């Protein structure tokens, strides 16, 4: 075989393998009203209210041993979302817990529907399907929240319909049987949208905020074990009402609340980040301008130990400058590309010259050639 052709084939394989690994300069633009779900070490994002991003599907590798928040590794997917997705919710389920279920109000033609549509994304095969469901089908809605447990069930609450009328009903989708059931309405909270939903390890779902005037201290809870509603009253700092915020559960039982808007306006800076201690229903407010806890009951800043190390770690990640991260990716990748291509080129040239020289020696040798 011509060594030069062999070298070109090797270079092509190396280059294709390298680019297919995701190091292609991809850095997603900012967006809003997207949905997300975590499968293994991949945090998937779907859609956006920005129309050109509405069918985008990509994920972030959040493997703790390799995660670099100053230079995150993003991967784009060719499996576009089947509809213009926004104001939806994504959950994980299925027998192997590797399928993402996107609960939507639009069909594949981007038309509104009477009932909630469920799109299933196989994260292994990278294929979307429209799930055929049965049971008590929930009315189509948007701006709701859904959470999943570890037994394949998805709990969807609230939201609004196409006319802006809010719901206060809860529906459960069993992803193992594709059957919908309606949960109890006894003692259900007032109808709402744009709230956050967090499932605790004990099976309680906390619904925080939503709308412009909902008291953040009055937290509706749904017990997935008994199917009963109740209300938890939190004490501590006063948290402004908000909508469109996010929440996440930390390993030590704190619900971290971030962002949102009040009366369609941005929150004050000292209201952006808060933590709810679910072990005692205590609210603590964090001023992100200086990252100091406002409540006096927490350990003082000059203490030698951190009161909540897990919470501190999460707030640092949330507060990272996304523009800086994107710039770092864009600048670093071309430099790495040039360096790798230069190494490949030099190595290939050296191999080519050596093979040429070996050919001449074999022809001139005392032992007969072929």
C-alpha positions, 0 to 999 in steps of 0.5 A, a space after each residue: 500500500 502507498 504509505 502516503 495514502 495510509 497516512 491520509 486514512 489514519 489522519 482522517 480517522 483521527 480527525 473524525 474520532 476527535 470531532 465526533 467526541 464533541 470537541 467541535 466548538 459547540 457552546 449553546 446560546 442563552 435561552 429561556 423556557 427550555 426543559 431539562 433532565 438528568 440521565 446518568 452523567 448527562 444533563 439534557 436540554 430541550 427547546 426554547 421560547 426563542 423560535 430558532 432554538 425551539 427544536 434544539 437537543 444537547 447535553 452537558 457532561 457533568 461527570 464530577 471527576 472531569 467537570 470543569 465549570 470554566 470550560 464545560 464540555 457540551 455535546 449537540 445532538 442530531 435528534 431534534 425535538 419533534 415539535 417547537 418545544 417551550 413551556 414544557 417539562 422533561 422527566 426520566 422514566 422507563 424500565 431502564 431509567 434512560 428514557 426522557 419523557 417530554 410533556 408537551 402541548 404541541 403536536 409535531 405540526 406545532 398545533 395545540 392539542 386537547 390533551 397532553 402529548 408525551 414524546 419519548 427520547 431514547 438516550 441510548 439510541 438517540 431516537 424520538 417517538 410519540 408515546 401512546 398513552 391511556 387512562 385519564 388523559 390530562 388536558 393540554 397545558 403549559 408552564 407547569 412542572 413535572 417530577 419523576 420518582 425512581 419507580 417510573 412514575 411522573 407527577 405533573 401538576 398545575 400550569 395553564 391552558 391556551 386561554 391562560 386559565 390555570 390548573 390545580 390538578 395533579 396527574 400521574 403517568 406510569 412510564 412502565 405501562 403508559 397509563 395516566 391516572 388523576 391524583 386527589 384534589 382534596 386540599 389541593 393548592 390554588 391553581 398556579 403556573 411558573 412555580 418550581 417542583 422538588 421531590 424529596 427523598 421521603 416522597 414529598 413534592 414541594 411546590 414553591 412560588 408561582 404567579 406574582 402574589 403567592 406566599 413563598 412561606 406557604 408551601 403546598 406538598 403532595 405525598 406520593 406515598 399516600 396521595 394526600 395534599 398538605 401545606 408546610 409553613 416555612 419560617 425564617 427570612 422573608 422571601 419575595 413572591 416569584 415565578 419562573 424560578 428554579 429549584 434543586 435538592 442538595 444532598 443534605 436536604 436543602 432546596 436551593 431556589 434561584 432566580 425568577 421574576 416578581 410582577 414581570 420584573 427582575 428580583 432584587 439582587 439580594 433575593 436571587 438565591 435562597 435555601 430551604 432547609 427541609 429538615 426544619 422548614 427554615 428559609 435562609 436568604 443569601 445575598 449574592 453580592 457578597 455571598 453572606 447569609 443574612 439570617 443570624 442563626 447560621 454560622 458567622 462568616 469568620 467561623 472555621 467551618 462551613 455550615 452547609 458545604 454542599 449548599 456553598 458548592 452549588 451556589 458557586 456553580 450557579 453563579 458562574 458567568 455563562 458568557 465567560 464559559 462560552 468564550 473560554 470554549 470558543 477560544 480554546 478549541 481552535 488553538 487545540 485544533 491547530 496544535 493537534 493537526 500540526 502534530 498529526 502533520 509532522 508525524 505523518 511527514 516523518 513516517 512518510 520519509 522513513 518509509 521512502 528511505 526503507 524502500 530504497 534500502 530494500 531495492 539496493 540490498 544484497 538479498 533479493 527483493 520481491 
